[in-house]
Amino acid sequence: MQRRVLLCSGLAAGALWVGALPARAGLTDVRPTANGEVGHEQILERLYGVDFAASGSGYSAGGINVSRVDDSADRVLSFDQSQRVELVAAFTGWEWDIGLEDASGRRVATAPQSGNGFNATGGFDVPAGSGPLALTIEHASGRQYRSGDSLDQLVTYTVSGADESDGKTLFFWENWSRREGSDMDFNDLVLLTSAGAPGDDTADFSGGGAGGAGEAPAATGVPLPPAAWPGAVSLFGVTWYAMRRYRKRP
């Protein structure tokens, strides 16, 4: 009996330990929106005035290609060109500040959200040579998300294929953590980054992962959810107790 307790406890604790290790993840899943909300395709159609169709992990229409950036590659941004970061849509019940911060956590640019829906505005200019920087959204309550967070809150696309669209990057934010019941549709805040002239490159995705859009995703660490830690501690205690009893047998 003691052998069974020891074996089962050890296996369960081992399973939790494996679950706590970094998980290899692909592109972060974007879930369908709830009834009445607009999704990525509808937002893109409003921004560019064409009827997009899904194309792999992105969208295409009228010579415009919108391509997903690997989620391991949009964690840290560097800007070779002077650019404008602009809020172009917001479907959130909260008002946020958008910004950039350096590795020390110092805010180097910030702008408040004004309005909602497709009438949302707010933005800032980024000087050439800026970076590496994290893109951030922050609420007055203290809630803040960064592009480098371990639980991904950001989905990024690059736009190419038309003169007026080349060199632009779109950032789709989720404003609620998946640990807190997020709907994971990534349509709460949409930012557009455009270079100073058509055709210029925008952000350099140098954020800790291999490659950009279309390349194989790199490993992403997914921490054990807080609710699982009490169970892990309890299993460890059971295992320790069983081992002591087993060693003390006559």
N, C-alpha and C positions, 0 to 999 in steps of 0.2 A: 504493500500500500504506500509506504513511504517512498519507495522507488518511483511509483507512478506520480505521486505529488511532486517530487523533485523534477521528474522528466517533463510533466505538463507545464509546471511553473517556468521551467527554464525555456521551453519552447515558446511559451506565450511572451515572456520577457524578451526573448530573442527577436520575435516577430515585431514587437514594438520598437526595439532598437533599430532593426532594419528600416522600419517605417520612418524613423527619425532621421535617417541618413539622407543626404541630398538625392533628390529624384531627378531623373533625366526627363526633360519635358520638351515638347515641340512648341509650335506656336500656341500661345495662350488661347484657349477656347473662348470665342465670342458667342454668347447665347442669343437666341431670338428675343426680340423685344416684346414686352407685354402689349396687349391690345391698346391701340391709340397712341403708342409711342413710335418714333421714327428710328430706324436702324441705320447702319453705315451706308447701305446702298441708297436709301432715300436722302440722307444728308449729302452724299456726294452728288446726287442728281440735282439737288437744290443749288449746290455750290457751283456746279459746272454747266447746268442746263442741258444735259444729255441723258439718255436712257441707258444707264449702266446695266451690265450683266456680270454675274459672278464669273471669275476667271481664275481657277486655282484658289489660292488664298486671298486673291485681290479682286479687282473689278476692271472692266475695260468697256469703252464705247467711243465712237467717233474719233478714233486715233489717240485717245487718251488712255493711258495705262496707269492704274493705281495698284502698287505692289506692296505687300506686307514686308516690313522689316523684321528680321529675326529678333525675337524678344530678349535675347541675350545681348543684342547689339545696340539697343536704344537706352541703355542705363546711364551712360555718360556721353555728353555731346561736346563737340568742339566746332567752332565756327570760323572757317577760313575767310568768309566774306562778311561784310556788314549786312545785317538782316533785320527784319521786323518779325516779331512773334505776336500774332493777333488772335484774339478769341473770336471765332466765327459762328459758334452755335453753343447753346447751353440748355440742357433739359434736366434741371435739378431744382429742388425746392430751396436750396441754400445759395448763398452768395459767397464766392471764393476770390482769393487773391491768387494770381498766377505769377510765377517768378522763376529765377535761376539762382542757384547757390553753388559756391565752390566747395572743395573737399573739406574745408574746415567748418562748413555750415554757415558761412557768411553770405548773406543775401546780396547779390550783385545787380539784380534787376527785379522789379515788382510792378504789378498793375492790378487794380481791382476789377472784378466783373461788374458790368453794368447791363441791366436788362436780362432777358431770357429768350429762349427759342432762337430763331434766326435773326432776332434783333439784338442779340447779345454783343457787347463790344468790350474792349479792353486790350491793351497791348503795350509793348515796349520795344525799343531798338537795342540790338546787340552789336557792339563794335567788332570789326574784323580782328581775328586773332584771339577771340575769347575762348576759354576752355582749358582743361576739361571742366564741365559744369553739369549739375543735375537739374532737370526741369521739375518744378514743384507746383502743387496747388495747396492752399492753406485756408482754413476757415477761422473766423474770429474766436470760435470755441477752443481753438488749439489743435483741432484735427488737421493733420498734414500728411500728404503723400509725396513721395519722391520717385523719379524715374528709376532709381536704383533699388527700390524696396524689394525684399526677397519675395513677397507675395505681389505678383505683378498687377499694377493698377493702370497700366498704360499699353495701348496698342498703337503702333506707328505704321504709316504708309508713306511711300515716296510716289510722286506724280511725274510722269514723263509722257512724251509722244505728241505734244502740241506746244507751239512756241509760247503761248501765254500760260502754259501749265508747267513746263519744264522747270526743274530746280525748286520744286515746292515740296514741303513735308507736312503731313497731317498727323496730329497727335490726338487720339481719342482716349479720354480719361474715364475711369470708373471711380465714383466718389464715395464708395462704401466698401470696406474691406470684406473679402470673402469669409473671414473669420466671424463677421457680424451679419451674415445673411445677404451678401451682395447678390444682385440679380445678374451680374457679370455680362451686361450687354454693352458696356463701354460707350455710352452715348451721352454721358452727363455733361462733359465739357469737351469741346473740339477746338483745337488750336491749329492755326496755319502759320508755317514758317516759310517766308519767301525771301529770296536773295534780292540784292539791289537792282539787278537787271535780269531780264528773261534769259534763261539758259544757264545762269550761274548755278554752281552746286550750292546746296544748303548745308545742313548740318553734316558733320563727319561722325558717323556712328562708330565710336571707338570705345564703347562701354563694356569691356570685359567679356566679350564673346567672339566667336569666330564668325566673321562674315556679315553680310547684310541681307537684303531681301532675297528669298529663294534659296539660300544656303542652308545646310543642315544645322539644326539648332544645337547649341552647346548645353552642357549640364547646368541645371539651375537648382540651387539649394531650396528645399521646401521644409521649413521647420515643423516639428511635431506640434499640432494644435494644442493650445493651453489646456483644453478640457481633457486631453489624453494623459497629461502628466500625473494626476493623482492615481490613475490606474496603473501607470508604469511603476510608481513608487510602491504601491500596494503589492504588485507582483514581485518586485524586488524583495520586499519584506517576507512574503510567503516563501520565496526561494531560499532566502538566508536561513529562515527558521527550519525549513525542511532539511537543509544541509547540516545544520547543527544537530538535529535529532538523529539524523542518519549516522553521523560520526560518533555519537555517544552510545550507540547500540552496544550491548554486551557481546 
